[in-house]
């Protein structure tokens, strides 16, 4: 077993918060402080500088974090491989997914993965694509699933699924009798879209730029933090939204929404697995393999 003090230190260091570590580890905040104090006494050095309500790693803390990350990684790999000798697959995996994926795609992935490997424990975080990439770089997750087209240094991206963004209106909207509009007509329509930092908006912006159109040329009324927010707003008001077709399949079949094609502006994209550079091992590698086999593009 890994020294509990190292697990506590790792959690505090990654979140720079004693209270967050307490919440994540399900132990009291005094217990978190006790474990950190024991490590500081053992190594005769301060691991964190306290700056009012904030903390930051000292040079000693940064060194210990580097070693702790490797210890945890080696321990997880050892546990995985030892259990495989007994034809058991167990371990922990922290997965992050951008909003559309976490709502409409990841549940199916997790269900089939846990059906095959019921002894694996999974923790999940959701956010927009930029946030998921930041979580990965900060060590809060092991693997991410994102929608964006931007690429951050130090991370590797692998396509796993095709997706399409479509323009939708409610069945009461004046355009509900139309099948197609031009890009010029799009510019006049009141629109609701995802927030800046979302993969969906990044893709829309890129496809528009290819047609020499900018987001500022559009009549964007609101930016929502979730696709569900866009759907609910489109249902109640005469506006157009642009969302993943996977998010509105049921509503389209039920006749609640109408898809309006935008002439000369197909918005296709790939969804990506994102990981830190280096070879994935253990449960992470197994999860990655499960996704790529399930969605063979």
N, C-alpha and C positions, 0 to 999 in steps of 0.2 A: 504493500500500500504506500502511496505517496504521503509524505509528511503533511498532515492537515495544515500546518503552518504555511507551507509553500502554496497550497491551494488558496488559502486565505490571502496571502501576499499577492499571488497572481491576480486574483479577482479585484483586490483593491487597486493594484497597479494599473490594470486594464481599464478600470472605471474611474480612477482617481477620486474615489469616494468610499468612505467607510460605511456609510448608510446604504449605498447601492450594493456593496459587497454583502452586507448583512441580509439584505432582501434576497439577493441571488442565491446565497448559500443556506438560507433559512436558519441562521444563527443570530444571536443577539449582537448588537453593536459593541457592547462591552467585551464580548467574547472575541470579536474581530480585533479590537484594540489590544487585547491580551496576547493573541497569537503574534501580532506584529511586534509588540514589545519584547516578547520572548526571542524572536529572531534578531532584533536589534541588540539585545543583551548577548546573544550567542556570538554574533559577529562583531560586537563592540563597535557598532557604527549606526548612524541614523540612516534609515531607508527612505523616509519621506520628510520633506520640509512642510511645516504647517504655516500657511499664509492666510490668517483669518479663518474663513469658512472653507478655504480651498487647500488642497495638498498637491505637491508635485514630487516626483522622484528625485532623490539625490543621485550623485554619480554612483554611489554604492548601490542604491536601489536599482538603477538602470543595469548595472552589472549582474545583480542577483536576478533581475527579470529575464535577462538573456539566458542565463543558465536554467532558470525555472521553466521557461518555455520549452527548452530542449528536453529537460527531465520529464515534463508532462507528455510531450510528444513521444518520447521513447517508451514511457510507461504505457501509454495507450496502444502503441504498436505492439509491445510485448504482450499485453493482455489479449489483444485481438488474435495474435498468432498462436498463443498458448491455448486459447479457447478453440481455435480452428483445429488443433490436434485432436480435440474431443468432438469434432464435427458440430461445434457450437459457434454461433456468431453473435457476439455481444460487444457492447462498447457504447460510447456517447458521441453524439454528433450535434453540432450547432449549425443550423441552417438559417440563412437569411434570404428573403425574397422580396422583390419589389412588389408594389401594391397589387397590380393586375394579376401577376403570377400567384401571389399568396392567396388571393381570393378565388381565382377561377381555374388554376392549373395545379398548384402545389398540393391541394387536398387529395387529388387522385394519385399523384406521385407518392405521397407519404403513405396513403392507404395500401397501395400495392407493395411498397417497400417493407412496411411493418408486417404485412401479411407473410412476406417471405422471410423476414428476420425479426421475429417478435421480441427478441431479447435486446434489441438495440434501443437505447433511450435517445430521443430527439428533442432538442430545444429549438424554438423558432423565433426569429425576429422579422418584423416587417417594416418597410419604409420605402421611400422612393429609390430609384436606381443609385443616385449619388450617395445616399445614406447607407445603402447596403455595401457599396464599395468601401466607404469609410469604415464601416463596422469590420469588414474583412481586414483592412490594413491595420486597424487597431487591435486585432486579435479577438474581437468579441464573437465572431463566427468563424467556422472552418471552411464553409463553402457558400456561395451565393448564386442566386438566379435573378438575372436582371434583363431589362427591356431596352436599355439605351444603346446609342451608337457611339458614345464617347468612350475613350479608352484611357485608363489611368496607368501611369508607369508603375512597374513592380507587380502588376497583376496580369494573369493570362485568361483569355476568353475563348470559349468553345461554343459554337452554335449547337442548339439541341432541338429547336422547334421553329417552324415558320408561323408567322402571324400576320394579320391584316388589320389596319385601323380603318374604320368606316365612319362616314358622317350619318348621323341619325336624327330624326325628328319624331315627335309624337304623331299618332294617327289623326290628331285634330289640327295639326300645323297646316298652313296654306300650301306648303310644298309637298304634303303627303300624297298628292295626286301625281307628282313628278317622279321620274326615274333618274334624271340627270340634270345637273346645273354646270355652268362654266366656272372657271376660276374667278372671272370678273364678278359673276353673280355671288360666288362664295364671299367675296370681299364685303358685300353689302349685308350679309346675314348676321344677326346677333348670334354670337358663338359662346359656348362654355367649353373650357379645356382643362387639362391637368395643370398642376403647378410647375413653376420653374424648378429644375432639378429632377423632374420625372423623365423616365425614358420615353414615354409616349410623346411628350411635348418636344423632346430632342429630335425624334424621328420626324414629326410633323414639320418642325422648323427646317430640317435638312431637305425634305422633299419640296417644300415651298421655295427654298432658295434655289433649287435646281430649275425652278420656273421663274426665277427672278422676282419672287414675291417674299416679303418679310412679314413676320408676325405683326409688326406695327401697321401693316397695310390692312389687317383684318379688324373686324368689329368685335373684339373679345370683351364680353360683359364681365365674366367671372372666371377665375382659375380655382379649381377644386383640388383638394388633397387626396381625393379618392374617386375611383370610377363610379362607385355607387352614388356619390354626391352628384355627379354629372347626370346619371340616369334619372335620379329623382327630380332634378331640376328640369330636365327635358320633358319629363312626364307632365309637369305642372305648368310650364310656360311655353310660349311660342318661340323657342330658341333651337339652335342646332348644336349638337355635341359631336365630338370625334373621339371614339373609344375603340378598344379591341373588339373585333367581331365575336370573340369568345365570351365576352362579358354580356352580350345582348342576344345570343342565339335564341333563348327561350322567349324573350319579349318580341323578337322578330317573328317567330313561328306563331305566337299568340296574336299577332296583329297590333300589338301595343306600339311598336316602333316601326318606322319605315326607313330603309337604307337609301340614301341619295348618293348616287355616283357623282364624282367630281371629274368632269372631262379633262383628260390629260394629267390627272394627279392621283395615280394609284399610290397608296401608302402601305407598302409591304415592308416587312422587317423580319429579322431573326431574333429569337430569344436566346440568351446566352447563359452558360455556366461560367462563373467567375471564381478564380482561385488565386492564391498566392503562387508566385513562381516556384518551381520545384515539383518533384514527383509526389503525387498524392498516395497515401498508404492507408491501411486499415479500413475502418468504416467509411471514411471519406472517399476512398477509392472505390469501395463497393457501391456507395450511393451514386457516385458519378457514373459508374458502369451501368447501374440500373436505369438511370435516366436516358443515357445514350442508346441503350438497347430498346427502351420503351418508345422512344421518339427518334426513329432512324430517319434522318433527313438525307 
